Every structure is written in C-alpha cells, then in structure tokens.
Amino acid sequence: MTPYRRRGVWMAAAVAVAAMLVAALLVGQALTPRSTTTDRPVATAPDPTPSSIEQSPEESVPPAAPAPDGLPVVDYDPAPKGFPTDPDTMDTTPLTEGVHPTRRIAAYNAPGGRPLAFLEPTLAGVELTVPIAQRRAGWTAVLLPSANRRLAWLPPGGFDVVPLRDQIVVERKVHRLTWYRAGKAVRSWEVSLGLPGQDTPLGRTFILGRTPPPQDVYGGVDIYALGSVPDDPDSVPTGLRGAHIGVHTWYNDDDLGKNTTNGCIRLTPSGQRELLAEVRPGSSLVVVDQLPTPPPTA
C-alpha cells in the first residue's frame, strides 16, 4: 500500500507499480540485527515479559487431527477463513519469541481443533518467522500471516523457536512510530498513516519481509511488508487490491504527521534505513490509537 496522490499521470503510474511491488514482494533475506546505540530513549515500555502462557505439568497435550493434503497454504493472498481472533491484539507487551517452520506444518483453529491451512518455511520466497502470541496445552499460537488480528494454533514439532528482541509500536492519533529493543524505547519518528476509510489497521502484526523500491518516488529505500492487509480491501484503488500494508519512505517528507496513505506507514528515509538494518523480519508491530500517558513524576 502506498500513498495515492493526484500529482499527474506519473504519480498514478507509481501507485500502480506499488501494487505489483507489494503483491510480488519479499525477495530479500531476513537481516541479522547488529548492535546499536542511541542518543536518548524517547519513552519507556514495561520490561519484557514472557509472551506466552506456559503449560503446567498436569496439562495433557490435545492430539492434532490429521491434516488433509488438500488444505490451502498460507501465502501472500488473504489467509483462509476460520482462524480465531487474537484476544490480546491491542496488547503492547513485547512478543519475544517467534516460530520458524522447518517443514510444512498444519495450522489449526484451536489446540486439538480443526486444521485449516499449512504454513511453510518460506512465504513468497523469503524465510517465514511468525511471533508467538500464546501457548496453551502444549500448543503454540502465532500471529497469522496475510490476515488481521488472527491467530493460528500449531501442535508440537516441525518448527524452531527463535528469539525476537525488537518491537515497533505505531500510534495513530499522534502519528508516531517507536522502535523498542528488549522493552526499552530506542527511537521514535513522525509518520504518515492511512486516509479516512483506508485507515492503518489496528492491532498486532509483524514484519513479513522486505523488497527493493520499484521507482524513485519511494526514496530509494527498501520496503518492509507486514503480515497485515487492508481492513476493507474494496476501499483501496483497484491497482492496490491484494497488497499488504507496508512500512516505507516516499520521495519527500511533506506529508509526515498526516493521513495520506492507503493504509501504509510512511517515515523518513533515514528512519527506514535504521529499521531495515536493525529490526529483523518476524519482529512484532502493533498499531494502537495512542499509548497511555505516564503519570507525572513528583
């Protein structure tokens, strides 16, 4: 999703390219984060806590029903229906672990429930890592790709658990993106967000992968595609149907702090470069209206 602004035919063509860009994207590899320093933290998040509910020794593990070979595979198109709602979608507690499938694995609607689709080690050509949102009865719930505010339940086996140290929080009312590491704010940027009717979707999602920009209007900086999609696919221009929400730059910074995009999150080129260098795919991103204001100190 990219800004749709009336600046002549060339701009319309650029937006049309954005559809192909995001629909065909994810040709890059996950980055290995490097250490960083910052001049000053801009905010403080709660210390990270376990992102899952651990199984008690007394709990039995519900068996996984066999998954038919004909189930769909979760890919860049909208995910299959029937997966449960994420009950904690507005929770800004960092998600500190992710799942990387090591083979094709079945995704269920509940522990011991019905298989609905398969997850594979790659999605649209890049390695897939999805954040762990919950654990229950020996099963693991992850944020579902290509869907908004949905979970997929995975039985034991067939995946590696990887650490996730970073989180991005986007506040719609104040047009602010804040990058956190280990629960502590590293840096914030002013961002542009979705137009009315094409609002940037609320809730938890994650960084799916990255792609090079197709034209100079994107500032020459790679784009991060998210696991989320427009809440109302029919509200976006026809050329953008089927695209994911993204984090990217633009050819100028004139509209930062405004609602001018088709749902994407747009920030400065320097900010985007820093996120690309430091925050690995699989890291969670949560969109809220606004974080609570901390009480004044005495």
N, C-alpha and C positions, 0 to 999 in steps of 0.2 A: 504494500500500500504506500502510495506516495502522494505528495501534495498535488492538488488539481486546481491550477490557477489559470485564469484567462490572460495569457501573455502572447497570444498568437498561435499560429499553426505549429511552430516548432515546439512549443511547450506541450500542446496536445499530443504531439508525437512522442515527446519524452515520457509522458504519463502512460501512453500505450505501451511503450517499451518496459515500463515498470512492471506491468502485468506479467509479461514474458519473463522478466528478470526474477520476480519472486516466485512465479509458478514453476520455473525451471531451476530454481536456485539450489544452494547447498552443494557447491563443488569444491569447497575448501576443506581443510582438515582442522580438527579441534586444536586449539592452541595450548601450549604448556605455559601456565602463568609464570611470570617472573616476579621477583620481589620488588616492592615499590616503597617509596617514602612520600610523605605529603606535608605541605607546609602547615596545615591546620585541619583538624577534623571540623566538619560543619554541623554535626549532630551526633547523638549517641543513641544507639539501639540497645535493647536489652542484650545481656550476654547470651551467646547462642546456647540453646537447649536442645536435647535430642529431638529430632524431627519426627520421631515415630513412637508408637506405643509398644513397648516390648512385651513379648509373650511370657506369661507366667509358666513356671514348671508344670503346673497342673493342667494347662490347656492342651487339648488334643488338636492335631492339625487336620482340618477337614480335607478329605481326599479331593483331588482335581478330576472332574469328569473328563473323559477323553474328548479331545478337540477334533471335530471333523476336518478332513483335509481341505474341504471347500470353503472354509471361513475366509473372509477378506483379510488382507494385510493392511495394517495402518500405514498410509503413505502421505503424500502431500495433499491429496484430496481430503474433503471433510471426513472425519472419522465416522465409523459406523454408529448407529443409534443404540441406545440401551445401556450405556455405561452410567454409573451413578454420579450424582452431583458431588462435588468437593465440598464437604460441610464446613471446612475452615478456609474457604477461598480468600477471605479478606484478612487472614492472619498474616502478620508481617514477621513472625518468628522465622529466623533463617532456616532453610532446609539444607542440612549439612552433609547429606549423602545422596548419591544417585545410583541408578541401575543402568548397566550396560549389558544388553543381551549378548551372549556368546554363541547363540544359535537361534533358530526360530522358536519363539515361545508363545503360548496361548495367553491371552488376556481375558479375564473373567469379570462378571458384574458384581461379584461378592466372593468372600472366602468360601470355597466349596460350591460356588454358584455355577452360572452358565457361561461357557466360553463364547465370546462374541467376535474375536478377531485375533490375528497374530501380530506380534512385534518381532522385527528382525534386527540383526546387529547394525544395519545401516538403513537410513531413510533418505531417499532422493540422492543417494551417492555419498553421504557422509556418515561417520560413526554416530550412532544414536546413544545419547545419555539422557535419562529422564529422572527428575528429582523424586526422592522418596517422600511421600506425604504422610504415611501412616503404616504401622504394622499391627496385625491382629491375627491371633490363632495360627501363627506360623506363616501367614501370607503377607505379601508386601503390596501396598497401594502406591502407585506412581501417578504423576500428572500425565494425562493422556495427550499425546501429540495431535495436532490438527483438530482441536476441539477447544471449547472454552469452559472452564470451571468443571471439568470432569476428571474422574479417577478411573484407573484400570487396576484390577487386582491380579497379582501374579503368584502362582504357587512356588514352592521352593525349587531351586535348580534352574540351570540354563542361563544364569547371568552373574556378572561380577558386581560387587558394590564398590563404588569409588567415592572418595571424599570430595566435597564441594565447599570451598572456603568463601565464595563470593555470593552476593545477593544485590539485586537492583530493585529499588523502590521508586515508583513514579507516583507523584501527587498531582491529580488533575486540576484541582482548584487553584493551586499556586504555580502550576506548570514547572514542576521541579523534578529532576531525576537525581537520585542519590545512590552512589555506589558504596556498599558496605563490604568489609572484609572481616571475617571472624566476629561479626556482630557489631563492629565499630565503623562509623562513617569515615570514608576516605576522602570523597569529593562530591560536590553537587554541581549541577548545571541547569540553566534555564532551558526549557524545551518547548517545542510546538506540538500540539496534540490534535485529535480529531475534530472535524467540523460538527456542529449540531446535527444529529441524525446519523452521523458516522463516527460517533464517539469512540475514543480509545477504550477497548473493553476492560472492565473492572475485573479484578481477581488475580489469582496466582497462575502464572505460566512459566515459561523457561526459554532460554536461548537454544534454538534448534540448530542453527549453523550459519555460515557466512558465505557471501558471494561478492565478486567484484562488481563495481558500479558499471552500468552499460553506457552512460553518457556523462559529459562534463557537468550536467546540472546536479549530479549527486556529489559534487565536490571532490571527485577522485578518491573517495574513501570507501572501503568495503562496507557492505550492509550486513547487519545481523537480522536473520529471520527468526521470529518467535514461534512457539507452539500454538499461539492463539490465531484466530481468524475473525473477520468482521462479525459483530453480533447480528447484523442484518445484511446478509450478502447482497440482497437486491437493492440496497441503498447506495452502493458504490457504483462508479461509472462502469459501463459494460466491459471496457478493456481491462478492468481490475478484478472481474469475477474469478473466484478460485484462488486469489492471492492470500498470503498470510500477512499478519501485522508484522512490521519490521521496525528496527532502530537504525536510523541512517542520518546523513547530513543532507544539505541542499546547496545550491550554487551561491546563496547568500544567507545571511542571518537576519534578514529584515523582519521575519515573522516569529521569531522566538518569543515565547510568552503568550502566544495566541493560539486559537483553534482554527487551523488552516489545512490540516492534512485529511486524508481519507481514513484515518484511524491510526496511522503510524506515529512513532515517537521520533521527533527530529531534534538533533542537538548540534553543537558546533563541531567542525572537523577535528579540532584538537581533542575534544572530549571523546568523540567516536574512536579516534586512533588509540587513545589511552584504554578505553574499554576493550577494543579488539586485542590489544597487547596483553591485557591483564586478566580478563574475565573469560573463562573457558566455556564453550558450549556445554549445555547441561545445567548451568547455573540458573537459579530461580530468579524470576522477575515478577513483582506483584504491583498491580495498579490499584491505588486507593483514591478516594476523593481528597483526603488530607489526613496526615498523621496527627495524633493528639498533640496539643501544645504542652510541653512540660511545665510544671508549676514553677513560679518564680522562686529563686533561692533567697534565703533570708539575708 
